[in-house]
Amino acid sequence: MRVIIQRALGGPGVLELAEVERPEPGFGQVLIATGAIGVNPVDVHVRSGALPLLGEPPFTLGWDVAGVVEAVGPGVSAFSEGDEVLGLLAMPGAGNTYAEYVLASVNEIVARPTGLSVEQAAGLPMAGLTAWQGLVGLARVEPGQRVLVHRAAGGVGHLAVQIAKARGAHVVATASAGRHELLRRLGVDEPVDYRARDFTEVEPVDVVLDLVGGSDGDRSARVVRPGGVLVSAYPQDTGVTPELVAGLGIRHAVLVVHSSAPDLARLTSLAGEGRLTVHVDQVWSLAEVAKAHEAVEGGAVTGKLVLVP
């Protein structure tokens, strides 16, 4: 099978297309014939060495996958050959999804809903789980609350605003003006052009999902009303201190996404009901993975970018 391997840390050019033996599923595993693969910013950070999640190369990147079950291992009863599935694999370990076939544990995958194409399904797991685990798991968003989402037109952000709306929240969202039409279609109540308006001028909110960190983390904390919560999804640099949080009377939660079939099932249920969609901005072939990484690094992706074998 074809697979992307990198043998050194560095720029997109270190990603090599190689041929390896197809793996066989072990106990509790299924083999998935890849239909599409989600590309995420974490992929870029691990490739470059900025985030040493997988240690030293060689290794294969990728955590998001959607495809068809090719074979099932011993002890598997929940899935059968031919089932269409999606999942976030082994996070924070090695998912190895930049490949034509991938191994997945049954507690990492769920059935693909009919409302999502295979490309959309591949774009959902990591970004969707980041949004869900932040807004639902940590912030426990409730109807009527005001929720501010940063980078709302990005991979995580555009899913987060839909999850917040599904929870009955009033959603404020930062993005450049050219992306406001998309945000309104997704249900955003107050789009904020961060280039023209300081987001700290908005009415205080109950929850902030901060996908930026740094100085924006500090400023975001000051928008949260007392008793509210700031969820930082950029743990390397949240931009806030315990003293700031205590002085403002808010709660601070740091989000590190993890694989979870139960959480993913809740997301696919929303998609099946037509309450959650995945905006796929660009589709690249597996052989064009370097170009896909360049697009992510350029910051020009709206929604999700995916690879197809």
TORKOL-4160 file (C-alpha; in steps of 0.2 Angstrom, whole numbers, padded with zeros to 4 digits, m for minus):
309
<pt num="1" X="0000" Y="0000" Z="0000"/>
<pt num="2" X="0005" Y="0018" Z="m0002"/>
<pt num="3" X="0009" Y="0028" Z="0013"/>
<pt num="4" X="0017" Y="0045" Z="0018"/>
<pt num="5" X="0033" Y="0043" Z="0028"/>
<pt num="6" X="0044" Y="0057" Z="0035"/>
<pt num="7" X="0062" Y="0052" Z="0040"/>
<pt num="8" X="0067" Y="0069" Z="0046"/>
<pt num="9" X="0059" Y="0084" Z="0054"/>
<pt num="10" X="0057" Y="0099" Z="0043"/>
<pt num="11" X="0047" Y="0108" Z="0030"/>
<pt num="12" X="0034" Y="0100" Z="0019"/>
<pt num="13" X="0047" Y="0092" Z="0008"/>
<pt num="14" X="0051" Y="0079" Z="0021"/>
<pt num="15" X="0035" Y="0070" Z="0017"/>
<pt num="16" X="0039" Y="0055" Z="0006"/>
<pt num="17" X="0027" Y="0044" Z="m0003"/>
<pt num="18" X="0032" Y="0026" Z="0000"/>
<pt num="19" X="0026" Y="0008" Z="m0002"/>
<pt num="20" X="0024" Y="m0004" Z="0013"/>
<pt num="21" X="0016" Y="m0020" Z="0017"/>
<pt num="22" X="m0003" Y="m0018" Z="0021"/>
<pt num="23" X="m0006" Y="m0021" Z="0040"/>
<pt num="24" X="m0017" Y="m0035" Z="0047"/>
<pt num="25" X="m0030" Y="m0031" Z="0061"/>
<pt num="26" X="m0026" Y="m0037" Z="0078"/>
<pt num="27" X="m0038" Y="m0041" Z="0093"/>
<pt num="28" X="m0051" Y="m0027" Z="0094"/>
<pt num="29" X="m0045" Y="m0019" Z="0078"/>
<pt num="30" X="m0052" Y="m0016" Z="0061"/>
<pt num="31" X="m0043" Y="m0012" Z="0044"/>
<pt num="32" X="m0050" Y="0003" Z="0035"/>
<pt num="33" X="m0048" Y="0006" Z="0017"/>
<pt num="34" X="m0045" Y="0025" Z="0017"/>
<pt num="35" X="m0058" Y="0036" Z="0008"/>
<pt num="36" X="m0051" Y="0052" Z="0014"/>
<pt num="37" X="m0039" Y="0059" Z="0027"/>
<pt num="38" X="m0041" Y="0075" Z="0037"/>
<pt num="39" X="m0027" Y="0087" Z="0038"/>
<pt num="40" X="m0025" Y="0097" Z="0054"/>
<pt num="41" X="m0013" Y="0111" Z="0061"/>
<pt num="42" X="m0006" Y="0098" Z="0073"/>
<pt num="43" X="0000" Y="0088" Z="0058"/>
<pt num="44" X="0011" Y="0103" Z="0053"/>
<pt num="45" X="0017" Y="0106" Z="0070"/>
<pt num="46" X="0023" Y="0088" Z="0072"/>
<pt num="47" X="0031" Y="0087" Z="0055"/>
<pt num="48" X="0041" Y="0102" Z="0059"/>
<pt num="49" X="0047" Y="0097" Z="0076"/>
<pt num="50" X="0038" Y="0111" Z="0085"/>
<pt num="51" X="0027" Y="0098" Z="0094"/>
<pt num="52" X="0037" Y="0082" Z="0098"/>
<pt num="53" X="0021" Y="0072" Z="0099"/>
<pt num="54" X="0028" Y="0056" Z="0090"/>
<pt num="55" X="0046" Y="0058" Z="0095"/>
<pt num="56" X="0060" Y="0056" Z="0082"/>
<pt num="57" X="0056" Y="0051" Z="0064"/>
<pt num="58" X="0053" Y="0040" Z="0055"/>
<pt num="59" X="0035" Y="0041" Z="0057"/>
<pt num="60" X="0018" Y="0043" Z="0048"/>
<pt num="61" X="0007" Y="0058" Z="0052"/>
<pt num="62" X="m0012" Y="0059" Z="0052"/>
<pt num="63" X="m0026" Y="0056" Z="0065"/>
<pt num="64" X="m0042" Y="0059" Z="0055"/>
<pt num="65" X="m0049" Y="0045" Z="0043"/>
<pt num="66" X="m0065" Y="0041" Z="0034"/>
<pt num="67" X="m0067" Y="0025" Z="0024"/>
<pt num="68" X="m0073" Y="0007" Z="0023"/>
<pt num="69" X="m0070" Y="m0007" Z="0034"/>
<pt num="70" X="m0059" Y="m0019" Z="0024"/>
<pt num="71" X="m0056" Y="m0033" Z="0037"/>
<pt num="72" X="m0060" Y="m0036" Z="0056"/>
<pt num="73" X="m0049" Y="m0043" Z="0069"/>
<pt num="74" X="m0053" Y="m0056" Z="0083"/>
<pt num="75" X="m0065" Y="m0050" Z="0096"/>
<pt num="76" X="m0074" Y="m0037" Z="0085"/>
<pt num="77" X="m0093" Y="m0038" Z="0084"/>
<pt num="78" X="m0098" Y="m0019" Z="0082"/>
<pt num="79" X="m0092" Y="m0018" Z="0064"/>
<pt num="80" X="m0092" Y="m0028" Z="0049"/>
<pt num="81" X="m0083" Y="m0028" Z="0032"/>
<pt num="82" X="m0091" Y="m0015" Z="0021"/>
<pt num="83" X="m0096" Y="m0003" Z="0035"/>
<pt num="84" X="m0093" Y="0015" Z="0031"/>
<pt num="85" X="m0084" Y="0023" Z="0046"/>
<pt num="86" X="m0074" Y="0038" Z="0052"/>
<pt num="87" X="m0063" Y="0041" Z="0067"/>
<pt num="88" X="m0049" Y="0050" Z="0077"/>
<pt num="89" X="m0036" Y="0037" Z="0079"/>
<pt num="90" X="m0024" Y="0034" Z="0094"/>
<pt num="91" X="m0024" Y="0053" Z="0099"/>
<pt num="92" X="m0012" Y="0058" Z="0106"/>
<pt num="93" X="m0002" Y="0043" Z="0100"/>
<pt num="94" X="0002" Y="0038" Z="0082"/>
<pt num="95" X="m0013" Y="0037" Z="0071"/>
<pt num="96" X="m0004" Y="0034" Z="0055"/>
<pt num="97" X="m0018" Y="0039" Z="0044"/>
<pt num="98" X="m0008" Y="0046" Z="0029"/>
<pt num="99" X="m0010" Y="0030" Z="0021"/>
<pt num="100" X="m0021" Y="0019" Z="0009"/>
<pt num="101" X="m0025" Y="0007" Z="0023"/>
<pt num="102" X="m0026" Y="0011" Z="0042"/>
<pt num="103" X="m0028" Y="0001" Z="0058"/>
<pt num="104" X="m0041" Y="0007" Z="0070"/>
<pt num="105" X="m0047" Y="0001" Z="0087"/>
<pt num="106" X="m0066" Y="m0001" Z="0089"/>
<pt num="107" X="m0067" Y="0012" Z="0102"/>
<pt num="108" X="m0060" Y="0026" Z="0091"/>
<pt num="109" X="m0072" Y="0024" Z="0076"/>
<pt num="110" X="m0091" Y="0027" Z="0072"/>
<pt num="111" X="m0102" Y="0024" Z="0058"/>
<pt num="112" X="m0102" Y="0038" Z="0044"/>
<pt num="113" X="m0119" Y="0046" Z="0044"/>
<pt num="114" X="m0128" Y="0048" Z="0027"/>
<pt num="115" X="m0128" Y="0067" Z="0028"/>
<pt num="116" X="m0109" Y="0068" Z="0026"/>
<pt num="117" X="m0098" Y="0064" Z="0011"/>
<pt num="118" X="m0082" Y="0054" Z="0014"/>
<pt num="119" X="m0072" Y="0070" Z="0012"/>
<pt num="120" X="m0083" Y="0079" Z="0025"/>
<pt num="121" X="m0082" Y="0064" Z="0037"/>
<pt num="122" X="m0063" Y="0064" Z="0036"/>
<pt num="123" X="m0063" Y="0082" Z="0041"/>
<pt num="124" X="m0074" Y="0080" Z="0056"/>
<pt num="125" X="m0065" Y="0070" Z="0070"/>
<pt num="126" X="m0051" Y="0080" Z="0077"/>
<pt num="127" X="m0059" Y="0097" Z="0074"/>
<pt num="128" X="m0076" Y="0091" Z="0079"/>
<pt num="129" X="m0070" Y="0083" Z="0095"/>
<pt num="130" X="m0059" Y="0098" Z="0099"/>
<pt num="131" X="m0075" Y="0109" Z="0098"/>
<pt num="132" X="m0086" Y="0096" Z="0107"/>
<pt num="133" X="m0074" Y="0092" Z="0121"/>
<pt num="134" X="m0071" Y="0111" Z="0124"/>
<pt num="135" X="m0089" Y="0117" Z="0123"/>
<pt num="136" X="m0098" Y="0102" Z="0130"/>
<pt num="137" X="m0086" Y="0093" Z="0140"/>
<pt num="138" X="m0077" Y="0107" Z="0149"/>
<pt num="139" X="m0088" Y="0123" Z="0147"/>
<pt num="140" X="m0105" Y="0113" Z="0148"/>
<pt num="141" X="m0113" Y="0126" Z="0137"/>
<pt num="142" X="m0132" Y="0128" Z="0141"/>
<pt num="143" X="m0146" Y="0137" Z="0132"/>
<pt num="144" X="m0147" Y="0155" Z="0132"/>
<pt num="145" X="m0128" Y="0157" Z="0136"/>
<pt num="146" X="m0117" Y="0169" Z="0126"/>
<pt num="147" X="m0102" Y="0160" Z="0118"/>
<pt num="148" X="m0088" Y="0168" Z="0109"/>
<pt num="149" X="m0078" Y="0157" Z="0097"/>
<pt num="150" X="m0061" Y="0163" Z="0090"/>
<pt num="151" X="m0055" Y="0159" Z="0072"/>
<pt num="152" X="m0073" Y="0154" Z="0069"/>
<pt num="153" X="m0071" Y="0150" Z="0050"/>
<pt num="154" X="m0057" Y="0138" Z="0053"/>
<pt num="155" X="m0058" Y="0119" Z="0055"/>
<pt num="156" X="m0062" Y="0119" Z="0073"/>
<pt num="157" X="m0071" Y="0136" Z="0074"/>
<pt num="158" X="m0084" Y="0132" Z="0060"/>
<pt num="159" X="m0089" Y="0116" Z="0069"/>
<pt num="160" X="m0089" Y="0125" Z="0086"/>
<pt num="161" X="m0101" Y="0138" Z="0081"/>
<pt num="162" X="m0113" Y="0125" Z="0075"/>
<pt num="163" X="m0111" Y="0115" Z="0091"/>
<pt num="164" X="m0114" Y="0130" Z="0102"/>
<pt num="165" X="m0130" Y="0134" Z="0092"/>
<pt num="166" X="m0136" Y="0116" Z="0093"/>
<pt num="167" X="m0134" Y="0119" Z="0112"/>
<pt num="168" X="m0145" Y="0134" Z="0111"/>
<pt num="169" X="m0132" Y="0147" Z="0114"/>
<pt num="170" X="m0131" Y="0165" Z="0107"/>
<pt num="171" X="m0115" Y="0164" Z="0096"/>
<pt num="172" X="m0102" Y="0178" Z="0094"/>
<pt num="173" X="m0088" Y="0173" Z="0082"/>
<pt num="174" X="m0072" Y="0182" Z="0076"/>
<pt num="175" X="m0066" Y="0180" Z="0058"/>
<pt num="176" X="m0061" Y="0191" Z="0043"/>
<pt num="177" X="m0076" Y="0200" Z="0035"/>
<pt num="178" X="m0075" Y="0189" Z="0019"/>
<pt num="179" X="m0080" Y="0174" Z="0029"/>
<pt num="180" X="m0095" Y="0182" Z="0038"/>
<pt num="181" X="m0107" Y="0175" Z="0025"/>
<pt num="182" X="m0102" Y="0158" Z="0029"/>
<pt num="183" X="m0103" Y="0161" Z="0048"/>
<pt num="184" X="m0121" Y="0168" Z="0046"/>
<pt num="185" X="m0126" Y="0152" Z="0036"/>
<pt num="186" X="m0119" Y="0142" Z="0050"/>
<pt num="187" X="m0130" Y="0151" Z="0063"/>
<pt num="188" X="m0118" Y="0164" Z="0070"/>
<pt num="189" X="m0128" Y="0178" Z="0078"/>
<pt num="190" X="m0114" Y="0191" Z="0079"/>
<pt num="191" X="m0099" Y="0190" Z="0067"/>
<pt num="192" X="m0085" Y="0201" Z="0072"/>
<pt num="193" X="m0072" Y="0207" Z="0060"/>
<pt num="194" X="m0056" Y="0206" Z="0071"/>
<pt num="195" X="m0047" Y="0217" Z="0058"/>
<pt num="196" X="m0059" Y="0231" Z="0060"/>
<pt num="197" X="m0066" Y="0229" Z="0078"/>
<pt num="198" X="m0058" Y="0224" Z="0095"/>
<pt num="199" X="m0068" Y="0209" Z="0101"/>
<pt num="200" X="m0066" Y="0215" Z="0119"/>
<pt num="201" X="m0079" Y="0228" Z="0114"/>
<pt num="202" X="m0093" Y="0214" Z="0113"/>
<pt num="203" X="m0105" Y="0212" Z="0127"/>
<pt num="204" X="m0098" Y="0200" Z="0141"/>
<pt num="205" X="m0100" Y="0182" Z="0137"/>
<pt num="206" X="m0102" Y="0166" Z="0147"/>
<pt num="207" X="m0090" Y="0155" Z="0137"/>
<pt num="208" X="m0075" Y="0159" Z="0126"/>
<pt num="209" X="m0067" Y="0145" Z="0115"/>
<pt num="210" X="m0050" Y="0152" Z="0112"/>
<pt num="211" X="m0041" Y="0144" Z="0097"/>
<pt num="212" X="m0027" Y="0157" Z="0096"/>
<pt num="213" X="m0019" Y="0159" Z="0113"/>
<pt num="214" X="m0005" Y="0171" Z="0118"/>
<pt num="215" X="m0011" Y="0189" Z="0120"/>
<pt num="216" X="m0028" Y="0184" Z="0114"/>
<pt num="217" X="m0030" Y="0173" Z="0129"/>
<pt num="218" X="m0027" Y="0187" Z="0141"/>
<pt num="219" X="m0039" Y="0198" Z="0132"/>
<pt num="220" X="m0052" Y="0184" Z="0130"/>
<pt num="221" X="m0052" Y="0181" Z="0149"/>
<pt num="222" X="m0057" Y="0199" Z="0151"/>
<pt num="223" X="m0073" Y="0197" Z="0140"/>
<pt num="224" X="m0079" Y="0182" Z="0151"/>
<pt num="225" X="m0092" Y="0188" Z="0164"/>
<pt num="226" X="m0089" Y="0182" Z="0182"/>
<pt num="227" X="m0093" Y="0164" Z="0184"/>
<pt num="228" X="m0090" Y="0160" Z="0166"/>
<pt num="229" X="m0077" Y="0150" Z="0158"/>
<pt num="230" X="m0062" Y="0152" Z="0146"/>
<pt num="231" X="m0057" Y="0136" Z="0137"/>
<pt num="232" X="m0040" Y="0137" Z="0130"/>
<pt num="233" X="m0037" Y="0125" Z="0115"/>
<pt num="234" X="m0019" Y="0131" Z="0113"/>
<pt num="235" X="m0011" Y="0123" Z="0128"/>
<pt num="236" X="0007" Y="0128" Z="0123"/>
<pt num="237" X="0003" Y="0146" Z="0126"/>
<pt num="238" X="m0014" Y="0150" Z="0134"/>
<pt num="239" X="m0009" Y="0168" Z="0138"/>
<pt num="240" X="m0017" Y="0168" Z="0155"/>
<pt num="241" X="m0011" Y="0166" Z="0173"/>
<pt num="242" X="m0020" Y="0159" Z="0188"/>
<pt num="243" X="m0019" Y="0176" Z="0196"/>
<pt num="244" X="m0028" Y="0184" Z="0181"/>
<pt num="245" X="m0042" Y="0170" Z="0182"/>
<pt num="246" X="m0044" Y="0172" Z="0201"/>
<pt num="247" X="m0045" Y="0191" Z="0199"/>
<pt num="248" X="m0058" Y="0190" Z="0186"/>
<pt num="249" X="m0068" Y="0177" Z="0195"/>
<pt num="250" X="m0069" Y="0165" Z="0180"/>
<pt num="251" X="m0065" Y="0147" Z="0177"/>
<pt num="252" X="m0050" Y="0142" Z="0165"/>
<pt num="253" X="m0050" Y="0125" Z="0157"/>
<pt num="254" X="m0036" Y="0119" Z="0146"/>
<pt num="255" X="m0041" Y="0108" Z="0132"/>
<pt num="256" X="m0031" Y="0093" Z="0125"/>
<pt num="257" X="m0042" Y="0083" Z="0112"/>
<pt num="258" X="m0042" Y="0064" Z="0114"/>
<pt num="259" X="m0050" Y="0050" Z="0104"/>
<pt num="260" X="m0068" Y="0046" Z="0110"/>
<pt num="261" X="m0080" Y="0036" Z="0100"/>
<pt num="262" X="m0095" Y="0041" Z="0112"/>
<pt num="263" X="m0091" Y="0060" Z="0109"/>
<pt num="264" X="m0089" Y="0057" Z="0090"/>
<pt num="265" X="m0106" Y="0048" Z="0090"/>
<pt num="266" X="m0114" Y="0063" Z="0097"/>
<pt num="267" X="m0106" Y="0073" Z="0083"/>
<pt num="268" X="m0112" Y="0062" Z="0070"/>
<pt num="269" X="m0129" Y="0061" Z="0077"/>
<pt num="270" X="m0130" Y="0080" Z="0075"/>
<pt num="271" X="m0124" Y="0078" Z="0057"/>
<pt num="272" X="m0137" Y="0065" Z="0054"/>
<pt num="273" X="m0150" Y="0077" Z="0060"/>
<pt num="274" X="m0144" Y="0090" Z="0048"/>
<pt num="275" X="m0138" Y="0102" Z="0062"/>
<pt num="276" X="m0120" Y="0100" Z="0059"/>
<pt num="277" X="m0110" Y="0101" Z="0043"/>
<pt num="278" X="m0092" Y="0101" Z="0038"/>
<pt num="279" X="m0086" Y="0114" Z="0026"/>
<pt num="280" X="m0072" Y="0106" Z="0015"/>
<pt num="281" X="m0062" Y="0120" Z="0007"/>
<pt num="282" X="m0048" Y="0110" Z="m0002"/>
<pt num="283" X="m0045" Y="0092" Z="m0007"/>
<pt num="284" X="m0028" Y="0086" Z="m0012"/>
<pt num="285" X="m0022" Y="0069" Z="m0017"/>
<pt num="286" X="m0011" Y="0059" Z="m0005"/>
<pt num="287" X="0004" Y="0062" Z="m0017"/>
<pt num="288" X="0001" Y="0081" Z="m0015"/>
<pt num="289" X="0002" Y="0081" Z="0004"/>
<pt num="290" X="0017" Y="0093" Z="0004"/>
<pt num="291" X="0005" Y="0106" Z="m0005"/>
<pt num="292" X="m0008" Y="0103" Z="0008"/>
<pt num="293" X="0004" Y="0106" Z="0022"/>
<pt num="294" X="0009" Y="0122" Z="0013"/>
<pt num="295" X="m0009" Y="0128" Z="0012"/>
<pt num="296" X="m0012" Y="0125" Z="0031"/>
<pt num="297" X="0004" Y="0134" Z="0035"/>
<pt num="298" X="m0002" Y="0149" Z="0024"/>
<pt num="299" X="m0018" Y="0151" Z="0034"/>
<pt num="300" X="m0029" Y="0152" Z="0019"/>
<pt num="301" X="m0040" Y="0137" Z="0023"/>
<pt num="302" X="m0058" Y="0140" Z="0027"/>
<pt num="303" X="m0066" Y="0125" Z="0036"/>
<pt num="304" X="m0056" Y="0109" Z="0032"/>
<pt num="305" X="m0043" Y="0102" Z="0021"/>
<pt num="306" X="m0043" Y="0084" Z="0016"/>
<pt num="307" X="m0032" Y="0071" Z="0007"/>
<pt num="308" X="m0039" Y="0057" Z="m0004"/>
<pt num="309" X="m0029" Y="0042" Z="m0009"/>
